[in-house]
Amino acid sequence: MKIEPITGSEAEAFHRMGSRAFERYNEFVDLLVGAGIADGQTVVDLCCGSGELEIILTSRFPSLNLVGVDLSEDMVRIARDYAAEQGKELEFRHGDAQSPAGMEDLLGKADLVVSRHAFHRLTRLPAGFDTMLRLVKPGGAILNVSFLHLSDFDEPGFRTWVRFLKERPWDAEMQVAWALAHYYAPRLQDYRDALAQAADETPVSEQRIWVDDQGYGVATVKCFARRAAA
């Protein structure tokens, strides 16, 4: 799948859905707590979209140094406008998760680097994990939550996914977008191979990939790694 920024009406649709589904982000924050997020840290959110996660994180952790990065100029604009509407002074910048270009000032500086439901769009999956590991400081952690390919669902999980897709109050455009996201998602083994390849370049002290429904409602892939201490 060719990586293309989410623009125009699709970007607006993502924002409408995200701003109506804060409970999903709250569940994701619980994962970040498990990964060690704490007030005062530097956190980078790759593929941040329209900034809903940033609003929630700074409400719970007001002293975070938080930077949202997205490939889409439209998403960055929406995120900035949305943060201003919520009375938040947050940093959003344009950048590609497959390269640290434009994020050189953040290399090796973040306590935690996160990404949520975006890596199915990458053309070079190992490069995405490589960027995450290069941004995090020694001893810091990365957490990526990604879509599970349809072929990796067991039968009960697939039935749950179909029910989720039918019952959630989607915009029609978003329903198609999220169905295609699972269709185009990498296989579970692809995630494992990509993280292992990135860890060959930037050593880690621990890494774990698992599948469960925490933080979303249907099964998703969780990829966690901690960069080796200097």
N, C-alpha and C positions, 0 to 999 in steps of 0.2 A: 504494500500500500504506500503510495507516494505521500510524504509528509507535506501537509498544506496547513497554513494557519486558519483557524476558525474565524470567519469574518461575517460582516453584514448581519442578515436576519438570523443566521445560525448562532452567532455570538450573542445576540439579544435573547434568543430562545434559551441558550445555556444559562444566561444570567437570570431570566425569569424563573426557570426551574430551580436553580441553586438558591435563590433568595426565598423560595417557598419550602425548602427542604432542609432547614437548619438542623433538624434532629439528626440527619445523616452525618452532618459535619461534627456534631457533638459526639457521636459514637466514634468518629475518626480521631477526635481529640483524645479520647480514652486510650487509643492505640499509641498516640504520641506520648502520653503520660507514661505508658509502659516502656517506651523507648528512651525515656529520661528527660523529656522537655521540662524546663524550669524557668521561672521568671529571671530576667536579666541575661538570658542566653542570646546568641545570634542564631537565627533560624532562616534558612533559605527554602522557599517553596517553588520548585521548578514546575512549569506548566500550571501556573496559579489560576488561570482562567479569569473570572470576573471578580475575584477577591473575597468571596464569602468566607473562606477559611480564615483569611487574615482578620476579618472583622471579629470572628469568634475567638481566635487565639489572643488577640490584644484585649478582648474583654475579660478573658480569664487570666491572662498573664500580661498586665499592662506595661511591664518594663522590658518586654522582648524587643530586641533589635531584629526586626522582621523585614525580609526582602522578598517580594513576589516577582517571578520572572515568567514571561510567556512569549511564545513565538508570534502571537497575533497582536498587531498594533491596536486593533479594535478591542480586543480583550483588555489590554493594558489601559486603554482610554476608559472603558467601562469600569474597570476596577478602581481607577483613580477617582472617577466621578462618584462611584458608589461609596468609597471610603469618605469622601468629602461630605456626602449626604448624611453619613452616620457620625460625622464629627471626628473622624479619625485622620491623623497625619501619618500616612503609610507610604512606603516606597515600592513602586512598581516599575519594572524596566523591561525593555524588549530583549529577548535572548532565546537561543536555541538550546534545548536540553542536550543536544548531541555535541555541543562544543562549549567550552568556557569563555569563548570570545564575548567581550562585553561584561564579563564577570571576573576579570583578572584581580580586581581589588578584593574579591571574596575568597580567592583560592586559599585553602588551608585555614580559613577563619571561622567557619560555621561550627557551632556545637551540634547542630542537627540539620540535615537536609532531607526534605520530604518531597514526595510527588504523589498525586492521587489521580488515578483513572486517566492517564494520558499516554503511557508508554506503548499502547497498542498502535499509536500513530507514528512511531519512530521507524525510520528505515534502517537504522543502525542501533539495535537494542544494546549491545555492549557499550557503545559510546555514551548512551544515557546513564548507565550505571557508572561509567568512568568519570563523567562530569560530576555526579553526586559524590563519589569518593574523593575526587580532587578538591571539591569545595569544602568538605568537612575537615576539621582539624584533627591531628592525631589524638586518638581516644574518643573522638566524636562518633556519632552514629548517623546512618541513613535509614529511612523507612519509605518504601515504595509500595503502594497499593494499586494493583492493576487488574484489568478484566481477565477472566478465565475464558480460554477458548471453549467453544461449545462442545468440542469433542472430548474435553477433559471433565465434563460434568458426568456424575453418575446419574442414574435414572431419577431418583428422588430430587437431586439437585436441579436437573433439567426441568422437571415439573414445577419446582419452586420458581425457577427463572421465568418460565412461560407465564405463570400466575402473576409474578411481579410485573412483567412487561404489560400484561393486560389490565392490572388493577391500579397501577400508579397513575396519578392524574397528569399524564404527559400532554405537552403540546404535540400535535401530530409530527412535527418536524423532529422533535426530540425523541419520540418513540422510535422512529426510524434510525436516528443517529445512535441511540444506545443499543439497539438490536445489532446494527452493523459493527459497533465497537466490539461486541463479543465474537462476531463472525470473523473479524480481522485480527483479533487478539493473538499474540504468540501462544504457542503451546507451553505447558508448564515446564517441560524440559528446556525449552528455549530460554525461559527466564533463568533457570538454574545455570545453563551454560554461559549466558551473558554476564551474570554476576560473577561467576568464577573467572571468566576472562578478564573482567575489569579488575578483580582482586589480584590477578597476576601482575598488573601494572602498579596498583596501589595496594600494598599488603593490608590485610585485615586480621584482627585478632579473633573475630567470630563472625559467622554469617549463618543465616537461617532463612529458608523459604518454606512457607506453609500455605494451606488453603483452608479458609473458614468463612463464615458469613458475618463476622464482627465488622461493624463500621459501614455496612452497606445494606444487608438484608438478603442478599443471595451470595453464593460462594465467590470469593475473590482471592487473588494471589497476593500474599504479603511477602515482601522481600526486605530483610533486615540485615545490616552489616555494621560492624564497628571497626573503624580504621585503627590499625595497629598504632600503639603509642610510639612516639619518637625514640 
